[in-house]
Amino acid sequence: MPRAAETTEIAEISQIFLSATAQDCRQYREAVRDFVQDNEIAAKIFLQENWAEGGDFVVDVCERRVKTCDAYIGLFGYRYGWTPPGFTKSITELEFRWAVDRWRQPVPPIFVLLPEKGSEADSQLREWARPYLEQEFPDEVSLAKGVSAQQAFLASVVEWASDGRILVYYRTPLQLVGKALSCIQHWNQRLLRQALAGRREALGDLPAEDLGRVGREDQRAALSGALEAFRDRQGQRAIAFLVHGPENHGQREFAEFLYRWDDEWEDVAVHCGQPSAPDSIDSLICWTCGQLQEPVLGAASVDALAAVLAARLARGSVVFVLRTSGRQAQRLLTFQNAFWEPLLAALAGRSPAGSGRLYWFVIDHQELPADPGPHIRSARLAGDDGDAVDYRQLLALPALGDIGAAQVRRWLKELKATAGVSLSEDRRREIAERVTQPDGKPANVYDRLTREGFWASAT
């Protein structure tokens, strides 16, 4: 393993925010704190009762702690918890939302601990919550609302985790403390292993969003033109684009480019991911609401989503990048008929407040047929000669194809301005010829570019 001096720049976990409803989960919270701190000497777990500074509003203190700790642990049971004055969410849910907002990387230092249904731990948490629920909710109607709020919160947590994150389930108190410690230790050891690997591998790892620009001039030009035309139409509130091409032709990298497109999405909230069930419209609705931190209460419906989106658009524009359109043969038609067109109709029925607009990108891993059908527009995306664009359609960008040497040379030249990588003309030509031979399949080109190592000088 690397020596300590070689890994000081890597942020290991030491200060941990533990979020849970205080009274009913007290035994588990304190057990996790004691076990982790006894076995991970550098770790310090903060519990709310230990640091709620007198005179400070608890919400401000909690938010500040979440944003200054190295990691977040959520230990959730059967109580939704206290809702601060002026807020619609409990302090426990607010803490989770602050953590998700702070750590936006695909694998964040957010660890959620949940009891397995029917287990010893599950029964204990249920029993511990019972007297507090009876005290907080004296009648059946209010109790049902409290239980429903907690169920909705937990459902939104599971939905968040469906995008490649991990939930930690436990059956006993002993498993709980052991798995909590393992989360911290595995994270820190993984960072050390990455540091060791970084010393042995070539310095050339290129960010996916930068690779997503290679050879995509046609897509970017079509997209920029369509966006400019869309913004000129003041009455339009939403637009949807289709990114498509043969399988394994750079869809993931182009999605990352869209997600990180700072030049275009300045001061715009961008959400990237996919629902747990890609072919389910209900799952898509739940995922979208979850991304907006407004979990679906009751049945998932387009009208419910429209209400959430209308409120969000009143504060500004929002972008969604859907990593996959699903697997079913009629997936794009289903998206357009069962989701996009009804959503636009539902939004149109609500009085617009503010100037926010909705931008949606659907990533498909198959090239469109020559005649994609009336629900998809694949030419003149900006409209011309009086040809108005119907924004109920999916606007298909040019297909993602192979990458040629000239395209790589242009991208390498752009790197001087975008990443501070300055290469001579001869060097750019040499790299471009090498990485596009014997084929220009994007995945192979990306791999060869990474092994060139020139990215080590990026700023």
N, C-alpha and C positions, 0 to 999 in steps of 0.2 A: 504494500500500500504506500501511497505517497507520504512523505514526511509532512508534519504539520505546517512547516514554513511554505510548502508548495501548494497548500490548499486553503490558505487564509482568505482568498478572494471568493470562495464558495460559501454561500449562505446556508449553513446547517441550522437545524431547528434547535433552539434552546428555550425561548420564551413561547409558551403555548396558551392560547385562550380556550378555556373549556366552557362550552355553552350547554346549559340544561336548566329545566325548571328546578328551582332551588330546594323547596321543601320535600317534595315526593321523591326526588332523585338524590337526596343528600348523601345517603350511604354510598351509592355508586360513584358519585362525583368525588367524594373524599377518598374512596378506595383507589380510584384511578390516579388522583393526585399523589397520594402517598406512595403507591407502587412504582409509578413512573419516576418520581424524584428520588426514590431509594435506589433505583437500578440504573438510572441515567443521570449521572452526577451533574452534568451541565444543564439539565432540563429544569425549568421552573414553570409550574402550571398555576395560572391565575384563576381564582374563583371570585365571583362577584363580591361576596361578603368580605373578602380580604382587601379590596382596593376601592370600594365605592367612597370616594373622597367626600367628606362632609361639605355641604353647601353646593356641590356640583349636581346638576340634573343627571340622574343615572343614565339616561339615554346618551348624553354627550360623553360620559365617562366610558360607557361600554363601546361606543363607536370608536373612540380614540384608542382604546385598548386593542380592539380587533385590528385596527390599521397600523399598530406598532408591534404586534407580536409576529413571530416567525411561522406560526401554524395555528390552525383552528381545529378543535375537536368538538363535534356535536353529539351529545348523549341524550337521545330523545325517548320519552316514555309515553304516558297517556294523558298528560295535561298540556293544554295549549299555553297556559301561563298568563302573566299580567300584561295587559295592553296599556302602554303609557298614555296619558292625556294628550289628545290631539293626533293620535296615530290610530290606524286601523289594523295593525299587525302587533302581535305580542313581541315583547322584548327578545324572546328566544328566536322567533322567526326573523326579526330585524337583524340580530347578530349573524345569523346564517346568511342573509342577503348581503350584508356588508362584506362578509368573507368572500362570497362568490364574486361580488363586484370588484374586490381588491385583487384577487388572484384569478386572472382570466386565461392563464395558460392551460393547455389541454390536460396536463396532470398537475393540479394544484396541491399545496400542502393543506388540504381540507380532508379530515377524516370523520366519517359519520358512523357512529356505533349504534346498531339497532338489535333488539332481542329477537331471536327466532320465535315465531308464533308457537304457543303452547309449551314453551320451555320453562325451566325453573325461573330464569331471570324475567321472562315475560310475565309470569304469574306474580312475582314479587312486585314488579313495577305497577301492575294493574291494582294490586291490593294497596300499595303505598299511595296511589293517586286517589283511591276511592274517597277517603274522608275529606280531602281537600276539594274534590269535585262537588261533594254534597254540600260543603260549606259555601263554595263559590256560586253554585247553581241550585237554589232551593226548590225549583219546580222542573218538571220534565221538559217543558219547552225550552227553557234557557239551557238546561243540561244538554239537550240534543244539539243546540247551536254550538256549545263549547266543544262537544265531541266531534262535530262535523268540521269545525275550524281546525282541530288538531289533525284529523284524517286528511283534510285538504292540504295542510302543510306537509305532512309526511309524504303524500302522493307527489307533491311538487319536488321534494327532495329526491325521491326515487327517479322522477323524470329527469332531473338535472344529472343524476348519476348515470342515466342510460347513455349519455354521450361519451362513453369511454372511461368514466370514473368508477371508483370501487366503493361499494358499501361494505362495512365490516359487521357481520352478524355474530352474535355470541349466545350461548345457551346457559351459562352459569356465571356467577360473580368472578370465579377464578379465570374463566375464559375472557371475561371483559377486561380485567386488568392486564392479562398477558397479551391480548391482541392490541390494546391501547399502547403498551410499551413497544410491541413489534412495529406498529405504524411508524413511530418516531425513529427507532433504530434502523429499520429498513430504508427509510428515507435518507438518513444521514450516510449510511453505508453505500447507498446507490450513488450519492453525490461523489463519494470518495472513489468509487469505481470509475465513474465518468472522468474524474480528474486524472486517474491513472491511464485510462484509455486515451485521453486527450494528449498525453505526453508521448504515446507510441504511434498514434495515427497521424496521417498527413493533415496539415492545417489547411483544410479546404472545404469544410462543411458549409454548404450554401443554404440560406433560409428558403423554405418552400415558396414563400411569397415572391422572392426574387426569381427563382426558377420559373414561376408561373408567368413571368413576363416574356420569357424567351420565345421568340417566334410568334407572338400573339398580337402583332400589329393590326391584323384585319379585325380580330375580335375587339381590341381596344378602340379602334377607330369607329366601328359600328356602334359600340356601346356608348362612346362619348357623343356621337351624333344623335343617337336616340334619346339620351338623357337631356341634351340641350333642347331638342324639339319638345320633349315632354314638359320641361320646366317653363317653356314659353306658353303652354296651355294651362292657364290659371285655373280652369275648372276641373282639371284632372288631379286625383288624389293618390293614385297608385299605379305602379307599372311592374310587370313581371318579365324577366328574361330567362331564356333557356340556354344553358351551356351544354353542348353535346359533342360527341365524337366517338370513334371506336373505343372499346374498352382499353384501359391502361394507356391513354394518350394525354396524360397530364391534367386530368380533371381535378385531382386532389390539389395539385400545385396552383392551378388557376383559381380554385376556390379560396386558397390562402391569399393569393394576390387580391382578390375581391375583398376579402375580410380585412386586409391590411392596407387598402388603397387610400392612404392618408390624403393624397392630393385631391381626391374626389369626395371623400367622406369626412371632411373637416367639420368638427363639432356635430357629427351625426352618430347616433348609437348604432353599432353593428353587431349582429348576432349570427353565429355560425355553428352549425351542428346538424343533427337529424333526430327525428322522434324514435322512440324505442321500437315502434312497429311502422316501418317506412311506408307500407302500403295501406295504412289505416288513416282516414281523414280525421277520425276522433283523436287518434294519437298525435297527429299533426297539430290539431287545435290545442291540445293539452301542452304539447312542447312549446308552441308559440307563446301561450299564456305564461308558461313557466319561465321562458326567457325574459318576459316582461315583468317577472316577479309578481304575477297576479294569477295564482292557481285557479283552475276551473272549479267552481262550487256547483255541484249538480251535474246534469248531463252536458257533455261537450257539444256545443252547437256553434254554427257560424255566427249567429246573432250575438251569442255571448262573447265570442272573440271580437266581433265588430265593436262592441261596447268598450272592451279593454283597449283596442287599437285607437278608437276615436279619442278616448281620454289621453292616451299616450301621444297621439299626433298633435294634440292641442299644445304640447310642450316642445315639439320639434320632430324632425324627420327620423325615420328608423329604417334600417336595412336588415334583411334576413337572407342568409346564404344557406340554402338547403343542400347538404352534401350529397344526397341521393334522392332520386324521384321514386325509388322503389324497384320492385322486380316484376310486377305483373305486366302482361302485354299491353293493357290499356291504361297504364299508369299516368301518362300525360293527359289523356282525355279525361280520366277521373279527376286529376288535379284541377283541370280547367273547369269542368262541369259541376263537380261536387264541392269545390273549395274556392277557387279564384273568382269565378263569375258571381256566385252567391255572396262572397265577401264584398266585392265591389258594390253590389246592389244594396247590401246591408249598410255599408259605409255611406252610400249616397243618401240613404234614408235618415241619416243623422246630420244635424246642422254642423257644418265644419267650424271648428274653433281653432284659431291659429293657422299657421302656414305650413305645418308639418306634412310630409308626404311619405308614402310607403313604397319602398323599393324591395323587390323580391327576386331572388335568383334560384333557379332550380337546376341542379347538376344531374345530367343523365349520362349513362355510360354506354351509349349506343348512338350511332349516327342516324340522323333522320332519313326517312325514305324521300324519294324525289317529290312525292306529293304527300306532305304530312297531314293534310286535312284542314278544314276551316278553322279549327281551334288554335292553330299555330301559324304565325306570320314569319316567313323566313327571308323576305326581300323588302328593301326600302323601309327599314325599321323607323326611320325618322319621318317618313312620308314626304312626298314631293309632287309637284304639279297638281296641287289640290287634292292629293290622295291622303285622306285623313286616316290616322292609325286608330284602330279599335283596341283600346287598352284592356278589354276583356280577354283578348288573345294573349298567348305566350309569344314573346318576341324572340325568335331563335337567332342567336349570334352565329357567325360562320363556324363551321365544324372545326374542332381541334384536330389538327393533322400532324404529319411528320414535320420535323424541324430541319431546315437547310443551313448550309455553312454561312450564307449571306446573312441570314437572320441572327445567327449566333454572333457574327462580327458586329452587327449593329448593336446588339445587346451588350457586348463587351465594351463597346465605345461609350454607351450610356452609363456604364458603371462609374466612370470618372465623376459624373455629377451626382449619381444616386448613392454611391457607397464609397467614394474616395479611392477606387481602384483604378490606377492609371497604367495602361498597357500600350506598348508601341503598336504601330500598324502591323509590323511583321509578326509580333507576338500574337496579336488578335487573329491574324490570318492562320497562323500555325495552329493555335488552339481550335479555331473553328473547323478547320479541315480534319483534325484528329478526332474531335468529339462527334462528328457527323458521319464517320466511316466505321463500319461498312453499311450502317443504316442510320436513318434519322428518327427512329422511334423515340418519342419523348423520354420514356423511362430510361432508355439506354444513354441518350444524350445527357440527361441529368446526372446519371452515375459517372459518366466520363468527365463531365465538367467538375464534379466534386473532387475527383481524383487528381485534377490538374493542380490544385493547391493555391491558386492565385488569390483566393478569397481571404487568405491570412492577413492581407494588408488592408482589408475593408475597415472603414471607420464607422 
